[in-house]
Amino acid sequence: MRQKGNVTIYDISKQLKISTATVSRALNNSDRVSQKTRDLVLKTAKELNYQQNSLALALKSGKTNNIGVVVPYINHSFFASVIRGIEEELTPVGYHVIICQTHENVENEAKQIQTLLNTHIDGIFMSVSKTTQDIDHITNILNNNVPLIFFDRKKEITGVSSVTIDDFQGGFMATEHLIKQGCKRIAHLSGDLNLDIYLKRYEGYLDALKAYNIPIDRDLIIEVNSKLESGAVAVQQLYNLPKKIDAIFSSSDYAALGAIQELRAREVKIPDEVCVVGFSNEPFTQYMEMPITSVNQTPVLMGKIAAQVFLEQINEKKRMTVEKKVVLAPELCIRNSSNKSKIETKKGKVRI
């Protein structure tokens, strides 16, 4: 018989004529209660539709089994894949994932973090927004003694672990590949250089040019948003220059796609006249009529390792002193947009 209203352990106790302490122990699998009593309590609890108070359990144990993931956007395949990796590691060990979006807004980011802290979260995984400069709201996580793991985009904070891709190596590999295709006028569509990931990709691009004694032309470096329109506008700007380009390395697959669309509208032959390389290896890059060469950030692996770092941290007696910096190796997936020879994939090295 199901009872209406909120059923408590007192209702179970009254029906079975046993103490509330015994009911509580049975519900929490205490070895101080016989198996027969435990089975009877669980059977009665089910019949009465009893629901344990998760907040009360959390306050008692100091653990909610909830972790928060703070990302700029959930609808970007990169972040969705990282979250998948986190869930694949943590769900089997009893954790629930709460996802928060900042929409690249630091005020939203601060509010989302405070909301997570108010729910007594067990840990926070975070990729910071583009507009994050002041980090008081982030250090507040540590002040609340909550483990924090950065992934992809990070801030340098002592005692905080991070899992990132080697963006410098990715930028170098992409540019070197274009040079080996015979390209010498290589444009770079950079992201916001205030973000470390885009700065490192840009630095990798510069170092590759220097390594092969190719002069750096600042007119070929254009800051873009991660949007198709931005890539198209960049190509229009590049084609206003006196000397033509023969390659584009974009820090974003979306900008790379926009650049390709504009190049094709101008009847530029890809890759014969202009080679194009993107970054992130978004799913669309390999399924297009013109598959796009891109640097794979291995997001599912990034999420899995971030989760593993978290589990290591909470298992340490002095968990807040644990700090691990994992740098994953990028993979250059070479496709038709830049490939003048056979298709191949180049891999870098992991650093910890």
DOSEBA-364454 format. One record per residue (C-alpha): z, x, y; residue number from 1. Coordinates in Angstrom, 1 decimal, padded with zeros to 4 digits, m for minus. Example, Ala and Ser with C-alpha at 12.3 -4.5 7.8 and 13.67 -1.06 7.14 Angstrom:
up=007.8; east=012.3; north=m004.5; seq=1
up=007.1; east=013.7; north=m001.1; seq=2
% end
This chain:
up=000.0; east=000.0; north=000.0; seq=1
up=m001.1; east=001.5; north=003.4; seq=2
up=001.4; east=001.1; north=006.2; seq=3
up=000.4; east=000.3; north=009.7; seq=4
up=001.3; east=002.5; north=012.6; seq=5
up=002.3; east=006.2; north=012.5; seq=6
up=003.9; east=007.0; north=009.2; seq=7
up=006.7; east=009.7; north=009.3; seq=8
up=008.6; east=011.6; north=006.7; seq=9
up=011.4; east=009.1; north=007.3; seq=10
up=009.2; east=006.3; north=005.9; seq=11
up=008.5; east=008.3; north=002.8; seq=12
up=012.2; east=009.2; north=002.5; seq=13
up=013.2; east=005.6; north=002.8; seq=14
up=010.7; east=004.4; north=000.2; seq=15
up=011.6; east=007.1; north=m002.4; seq=16
up=015.4; east=007.0; north=m001.5; seq=17
up=015.5; east=010.8; north=m001.1; seq=18
up=016.4; east=013.0; north=001.8; seq=19
up=014.0; east=013.8; north=004.6; seq=20
up=014.6; east=017.5; north=003.9; seq=21
up=013.3; east=017.1; north=000.4; seq=22
up=010.2; east=015.2; north=001.6; seq=23
up=009.6; east=018.0; north=004.1; seq=24
up=009.9; east=020.7; north=001.5; seq=25
up=007.6; east=018.8; north=m000.9; seq=26
up=004.9; east=018.4; north=001.7; seq=27
up=005.1; east=022.1; north=002.5; seq=28
up=004.9; east=023.2; north=m001.2; seq=29
up=008.4; east=024.7; north=m001.2; seq=30
up=009.5; east=026.1; north=m004.5; seq=31
up=013.0; east=024.5; north=m003.9; seq=32
up=011.5; east=021.2; north=m005.0; seq=33
up=010.5; east=020.3; north=m008.6; seq=34
up=006.8; east=019.7; north=m009.4; seq=35
up=007.7; east=016.1; north=m010.4; seq=36
up=009.3; east=015.4; north=m007.0; seq=37
up=006.4; east=017.1; north=m005.2; seq=38
up=003.8; east=015.1; north=m007.0; seq=39
up=005.7; east=011.9; north=m006.3; seq=40
up=006.1; east=012.7; north=m002.5; seq=41
up=002.4; east=013.6; north=m002.2; seq=42
up=001.4; east=010.4; north=m004.1; seq=43
up=003.5; east=008.2; north=m001.8; seq=44
up=002.3; east=010.0; north=001.3; seq=45
up=m001.3; east=009.2; north=000.3; seq=46
up=m000.4; east=005.6; north=m000.3; seq=47
up=001.2; east=005.3; north=003.1; seq=48
up=m001.6; east=007.1; north=004.8; seq=49
up=000.8; east=009.8; north=006.1; seq=50
up=m000.8; east=012.4; north=008.4; seq=51
up=001.1; east=015.7; north=009.0; seq=52
up=001.6; east=016.5; north=012.7; seq=53
up=m000.5; east=019.6; north=013.1; seq=54
up=001.1; east=020.4; north=016.5; seq=55
up=004.6; east=020.2; north=015.1; seq=56
up=003.6; east=022.5; north=012.2; seq=57
up=002.0; east=024.9; north=014.7; seq=58
up=005.2; east=025.0; north=016.8; seq=59
up=007.2; east=025.6; north=013.7; seq=60
up=005.0; east=028.3; north=012.2; seq=61
up=003.8; east=029.8; north=015.5; seq=62
up=000.2; east=029.5; north=014.1; seq=63
up=m002.4; east=026.7; north=014.7; seq=64
up=m005.2; east=028.2; north=012.5; seq=65
up=m007.5; east=027.5; north=015.5; seq=66
up=m009.6; east=030.2; north=017.2; seq=67
up=m011.7; east=029.8; north=020.3; seq=68
up=m015.2; east=031.2; north=020.9; seq=69
up=m016.3; east=031.4; north=024.5; seq=70
up=m020.1; east=031.8; north=025.1; seq=71
up=m022.4; east=031.4; north=028.0; seq=72
up=m024.6; east=028.8; north=026.2; seq=73
up=m024.4; east=027.3; north=022.7; seq=74
up=m028.1; east=026.3; north=022.6; seq=75
up=m029.2; east=030.0; north=022.6; seq=76
up=m030.0; east=031.0; north=019.0; seq=77
up=m028.3; east=034.4; north=019.5; seq=78
up=m024.9; east=032.8; north=020.4; seq=79
up=m025.3; east=030.1; north=017.8; seq=80
up=m025.9; east=032.8; north=015.1; seq=81
up=m022.9; east=034.8; north=016.2; seq=82
up=m020.8; east=031.7; north=015.9; seq=83
up=m022.2; east=031.1; north=012.4; seq=84
up=m021.2; east=034.6; north=011.4; seq=85
up=m017.6; east=034.0; north=012.7; seq=86
up=m017.4; east=030.7; north=010.9; seq=87
up=m018.7; east=032.2; north=007.6; seq=88
up=m015.8; east=034.7; north=007.7; seq=89
up=m013.0; east=032.6; north=009.0; seq=90
up=m013.5; east=029.1; north=007.6; seq=91
up=m012.8; east=030.2; north=004.0; seq=92
up=m009.4; east=031.6; north=005.1; seq=93
up=m008.4; east=028.4; north=006.8; seq=94
up=m009.4; east=028.8; north=010.4; seq=95
up=m011.1; east=026.2; north=012.6; seq=96
up=m013.5; east=027.2; north=015.4; seq=97
up=m013.4; east=025.7; north=018.9; seq=98
up=m016.5; east=026.4; north=020.9; seq=99
up=m016.5; east=026.6; north=024.7; seq=100
up=m019.5; east=027.1; north=027.0; seq=101
up=m019.2; east=028.7; north=030.4; seq=102
up=m022.8; east=028.1; north=031.6; seq=103
up=m022.7; east=031.6; north=033.1; seq=104
up=m020.0; east=030.4; north=035.6; seq=105
up=m016.8; east=032.5; north=035.9; seq=106
up=m014.8; east=029.4; north=037.2; seq=107
up=m015.8; east=027.5; north=034.0; seq=108
up=m014.9; east=030.6; north=032.0; seq=109
up=m011.4; east=030.7; north=033.5; seq=110
up=m010.8; east=027.0; north=032.9; seq=111
up=m012.1; east=027.2; north=029.3; seq=112
up=m009.7; east=030.1; north=028.6; seq=113
up=m006.8; east=028.3; north=030.1; seq=114
up=m007.5; east=025.2; north=028.0; seq=115
up=m007.6; east=027.3; north=024.8; seq=116
up=m004.3; east=029.0; north=025.7; seq=117
up=m002.8; east=025.6; north=026.3; seq=118
up=m003.6; east=024.6; north=022.8; seq=119
up=m001.8; east=027.7; north=021.4; seq=120
up=m004.9; east=029.2; north=020.0; seq=121
up=m004.5; east=032.0; north=017.4; seq=122
up=m007.3; east=034.2; north=018.9; seq=123
up=m010.3; east=034.2; north=021.2; seq=124
up=m013.8; east=035.6; north=020.7; seq=125
up=m015.7; east=036.0; north=024.0; seq=126
up=m019.0; east=037.0; north=025.5; seq=127
up=m018.5; east=037.2; north=029.3; seq=128
up=m020.6; east=035.3; north=031.8; seq=129
up=m023.0; east=037.0; north=034.2; seq=130
up=m020.9; east=036.1; north=037.2; seq=131
up=m017.6; east=037.6; north=035.8; seq=132
up=m016.3; east=040.3; north=038.0; seq=133
up=m012.6; east=039.6; north=038.5; seq=134
up=m010.9; east=039.7; north=035.0; seq=135
up=m007.5; east=038.3; north=035.8; seq=136
up=m008.2; east=035.2; north=033.7; seq=137
up=m009.2; east=037.5; north=030.8; seq=138
up=m006.2; east=039.7; north=031.0; seq=139
up=m004.1; east=036.5; north=031.0; seq=140
up=m005.2; east=036.1; north=027.3; seq=141
up=m003.4; east=039.4; north=026.5; seq=142
up=m000.4; east=038.4; north=028.6; seq=143
up=000.0; east=035.4; north=026.3; seq=144
up=m000.1; east=037.8; north=023.3; seq=145
up=m003.3; east=036.2; north=022.0; seq=146
up=m005.8; east=038.5; north=020.2; seq=147
up=m009.1; east=038.9; north=022.1; seq=148
up=m012.3; east=040.2; north=020.6; seq=149
up=m015.4; east=040.8; north=022.8; seq=150
up=m018.9; east=040.5; north=021.3; seq=151
up=m022.3; east=041.3; north=022.9; seq=152
up=m021.1; east=041.2; north=026.6; seq=153
up=m017.8; east=042.8; north=027.2; seq=154
up=m015.4; east=044.2; north=029.8; seq=155
up=m013.6; east=047.5; north=029.3; seq=156
up=m010.0; east=046.6; north=028.8; seq=157
up=m007.5; east=048.8; north=027.0; seq=158
up=m006.4; east=047.5; north=023.7; seq=159
up=m009.3; east=045.0; north=023.3; seq=160
up=m011.7; east=045.3; north=020.5; seq=161
up=m015.4; east=044.7; north=020.8; seq=162
up=m018.5; east=044.3; north=018.6; seq=163
up=m021.8; east=045.1; north=020.4; seq=164
up=m025.3; east=046.2; north=019.7; seq=165
up=m026.5; east=049.7; north=020.8; seq=166
up=m028.5; east=048.3; north=023.7; seq=167
up=m029.4; east=051.8; north=024.9; seq=168
up=m030.8; east=052.8; north=021.6; seq=169
up=m032.7; east=049.4; north=021.4; seq=170
up=m034.2; east=050.1; north=024.8; seq=171
up=m035.2; east=053.6; north=023.9; seq=172
up=m036.7; east=052.5; north=020.5; seq=173
up=m038.8; east=049.7; north=022.2; seq=174
up=m040.1; east=052.1; north=024.9; seq=175
up=m040.8; east=054.9; north=022.5; seq=176
up=m042.8; east=052.5; north=020.3; seq=177
up=m045.0; east=051.6; north=023.2; seq=178
up=m045.5; east=055.2; north=024.1; seq=179
up=m046.6; east=056.0; north=020.5; seq=180
up=m049.1; east=053.1; north=020.8; seq=181
up=m050.7; east=055.2; north=023.6; seq=182
up=m049.2; east=053.3; north=026.6; seq=183
up=m048.3; east=055.2; north=029.8; seq=184
up=m048.0; east=052.5; north=032.4; seq=185
up=m045.0; east=050.7; north=030.9; seq=186
up=m043.4; east=048.0; north=033.0; seq=187
up=m039.8; east=047.0; north=032.4; seq=188
up=m038.6; east=043.4; north=033.0; seq=189
up=m034.8; east=044.1; north=033.3; seq=190
up=m032.0; east=041.6; north=033.3; seq=191
up=m029.1; east=041.6; north=035.8; seq=192
up=m028.1; east=045.3; north=035.9; seq=193
up=m024.5; east=044.3; north=036.7; seq=194
up=m024.3; east=043.3; north=033.0; seq=195
up=m023.7; east=046.3; north=030.8; seq=196
up=m026.1; east=045.1; north=028.1; seq=197
up=m029.1; east=045.0; north=030.5; seq=198
up=m028.1; east=048.2; north=032.2; seq=199
up=m028.0; east=050.0; north=028.8; seq=200
up=m031.5; east=048.6; north=027.9; seq=201
up=m032.8; east=049.8; north=031.2; seq=202
up=m031.3; east=053.3; north=030.7; seq=203
up=m032.8; east=053.5; north=027.3; seq=204
up=m036.2; east=052.7; north=028.8; seq=205
up=m035.8; east=055.4; north=031.5; seq=206
up=m034.7; east=058.0; north=028.9; seq=207
up=m037.6; east=057.3; north=026.7; seq=208
up=m040.0; east=057.9; north=029.6; seq=209
up=m038.3; east=061.1; north=030.5; seq=210
up=m038.3; east=062.3; north=026.8; seq=211
up=m042.1; east=061.9; north=026.7; seq=212
up=m042.7; east=063.3; north=030.3; seq=213
up=m044.0; east=060.0; north=031.6; seq=214
up=m043.4; east=059.6; north=035.4; seq=215
up=m041.0; east=056.8; north=036.4; seq=216
up=m042.7; east=054.3; north=038.7; seq=217
up=m040.0; east=052.0; north=040.3; seq=218
up=m042.7; east=049.4; north=041.1; seq=219
up=m043.0; east=048.8; north=037.4; seq=220
up=m039.3; east=047.8; north=037.1; seq=221
up=m038.7; east=044.1; north=037.9; seq=222
up=m035.4; east=042.2; north=037.5; seq=223
up=m035.9; east=038.8; north=035.8; seq=224
up=m034.0; east=035.9; north=034.4; seq=225
up=m034.1; east=035.1; north=030.7; seq=226
up=m036.8; east=032.4; north=031.3; seq=227
up=m040.5; east=031.9; north=030.7; seq=228
up=m041.2; east=031.3; north=034.4; seq=229
up=m039.6; east=034.6; north=035.3; seq=230
up=m041.7; east=036.6; north=032.9; seq=231
up=m044.9; east=034.9; north=034.3; seq=232
up=m044.0; east=035.6; north=037.9; seq=233
up=m043.3; east=039.3; north=037.0; seq=234
up=m046.8; east=039.7; north=035.6; seq=235
up=m048.3; east=038.2; north=038.7; seq=236
up=m046.3; east=040.7; north=040.7; seq=237
up=m047.4; east=043.6; north=038.5; seq=238
up=m051.1; east=042.6; north=038.8; seq=239
up=m050.9; east=042.9; north=042.5; seq=240
up=m050.3; east=046.6; north=042.1; seq=241
up=m053.3; east=049.0; north=042.6; seq=242
up=m053.0; east=050.5; north=039.1; seq=243
up=m053.0; east=048.3; north=036.0; seq=244
up=m050.1; east=048.3; north=033.5; seq=245
up=m050.8; east=048.9; north=029.8; seq=246
up=m047.4; east=047.7; north=028.4; seq=247
up=m044.4; east=045.6; north=029.1; seq=248
up=m040.9; east=046.1; north=027.7; seq=249
up=m038.8; east=043.0; north=028.5; seq=250
up=m035.0; east=042.8; north=028.1; seq=251
up=m035.5; east=039.1; north=027.2; seq=252
up=m037.7; east=037.4; north=024.6; seq=253
up=m038.1; east=034.4; north=026.8; seq=254
up=m039.4; east=036.5; north=029.7; seq=255
up=m041.6; east=038.4; north=027.3; seq=256
up=m043.1; east=035.0; north=026.1; seq=257
up=m043.7; east=034.0; north=029.8; seq=258
up=m045.4; east=037.4; north=030.4; seq=259
up=m047.7; east=036.9; north=027.4; seq=260
up=m048.6; east=033.4; north=028.5; seq=261
up=m049.6; east=034.7; north=032.0; seq=262
up=m051.5; east=037.7; north=030.5; seq=263
up=m053.5; east=035.3; north=028.3; seq=264
up=m054.2; east=033.0; north=031.2; seq=265
up=m055.7; east=036.1; north=032.9; seq=266
up=m057.7; east=036.8; north=029.6; seq=267
up=m055.9; east=040.1; north=029.1; seq=268
up=m056.3; east=041.2; north=025.5; seq=269
up=m052.9; east=041.7; north=023.7; seq=270
up=m052.2; east=044.4; north=022.4; seq=271
up=m055.5; east=046.1; north=023.1; seq=272
up=m055.1; east=046.1; north=026.9; seq=273
up=m051.4; east=045.4; north=027.3; seq=274
up=m048.7; east=045.7; north=024.6; seq=275
up=m045.6; east=043.5; north=024.9; seq=276
up=m042.1; east=044.0; north=023.4; seq=277
up=m039.1; east=041.7; north=023.9; seq=278
up=m035.4; east=041.9; north=023.1; seq=279
up=m033.2; east=039.7; north=020.9; seq=280
up=m035.6; east=038.7; north=018.1; seq=281
up=m035.3; east=035.0; north=018.9; seq=282
up=m036.7; east=032.8; north=016.0; seq=283
up=m039.8; east=031.8; north=017.9; seq=284
up=m041.0; east=035.5; north=018.2; seq=285
up=m042.2; east=035.7; north=014.6; seq=286
up=m043.7; east=032.2; north=014.3; seq=287
up=m046.1; east=032.2; north=017.2; seq=288
up=m049.9; east=032.5; north=017.1; seq=289
up=m049.2; east=035.9; north=018.7; seq=290
up=m046.0; east=037.1; north=017.0; seq=291
up=m043.9; east=039.2; north=019.5; seq=292
up=m042.4; east=042.6; north=018.8; seq=293
up=m038.7; east=042.4; north=019.5; seq=294
up=m035.4; east=044.2; north=019.1; seq=295
up=m033.2; east=042.4; north=016.6; seq=296
up=m029.5; east=042.2; north=017.6; seq=297
up=m028.3; east=041.1; north=014.1; seq=298
up=m026.2; east=038.3; north=015.6; seq=299
up=m024.8; east=036.8; north=012.3; seq=300
up=m023.6; east=040.3; north=011.3; seq=301
up=m022.1; east=040.7; north=014.7; seq=302
up=m020.1; east=037.5; north=014.3; seq=303
up=m019.0; east=038.5; north=010.8; seq=304
up=m017.8; east=041.9; north=011.9; seq=305
up=m016.0; east=040.4; north=014.9; seq=306
up=m014.2; east=038.0; north=012.6; seq=307
up=m013.2; east=040.9; north=010.3; seq=308
up=m011.9; east=042.9; north=013.2; seq=309
up=m009.8; east=039.8; north=014.2; seq=310
up=m008.4; east=039.5; north=010.7; seq=311
up=m007.5; east=043.2; north=010.6; seq=312
up=m005.8; east=042.9; north=014.0; seq=313
up=m003.6; east=039.9; north=013.1; seq=314
up=m002.5; east=041.6; north=009.9; seq=315
up=m001.2; east=044.6; north=011.8; seq=316
up=002.5; east=044.6; north=012.6; seq=317
up=001.7; east=045.8; north=016.2; seq=318
up=m001.5; east=043.7; north=016.5; seq=319
up=m002.0; east=044.2; north=020.2; seq=320
up=m002.2; east=048.0; north=019.8; seq=321
up=m005.2; east=047.7; north=017.5; seq=322
up=m008.5; east=048.6; north=019.2; seq=323
up=m011.8; east=048.9; north=017.5; seq=324
up=m015.2; east=049.5; north=019.1; seq=325
up=m018.0; east=048.6; north=016.7; seq=326
up=m021.5; east=049.3; north=017.9; seq=327
up=m024.2; east=047.9; north=015.6; seq=328
up=m027.6; east=049.4; north=015.1; seq=329
up=m030.6; east=047.6; north=016.6; seq=330
up=m033.7; east=047.0; north=014.6; seq=331
up=m037.2; east=047.1; north=016.1; seq=332
up=m039.3; east=044.4; north=014.5; seq=333
up=m042.9; east=045.4; north=015.2; seq=334
up=m045.4; east=042.6; north=015.3; seq=335
up=m048.9; east=041.8; north=016.7; seq=336
up=m048.0; east=041.8; north=020.4; seq=337
up=m047.6; east=045.6; north=020.5; seq=338
up=m048.8; east=046.8; north=017.1; seq=339
up=m052.1; east=048.7; north=017.0; seq=340
up=m051.4; east=050.1; north=013.6; seq=341
up=m049.5; east=048.7; north=010.5; seq=342
up=m046.5; east=046.5; north=010.7; seq=343
up=m043.2; east=048.2; north=010.3; seq=344
up=m039.5; east=047.8; north=011.2; seq=345
up=m037.4; east=050.6; north=012.6; seq=346
up=m033.7; east=050.7; north=012.3; seq=347
up=m031.0; east=052.6; north=014.2; seq=348
up=m027.5; east=053.6; north=013.2; seq=349
up=m024.2; east=051.8; north=013.3; seq=350
up=m021.3; east=053.5; north=015.4; seq=351
up=m017.6; east=052.7; north=015.0; seq=352
% end
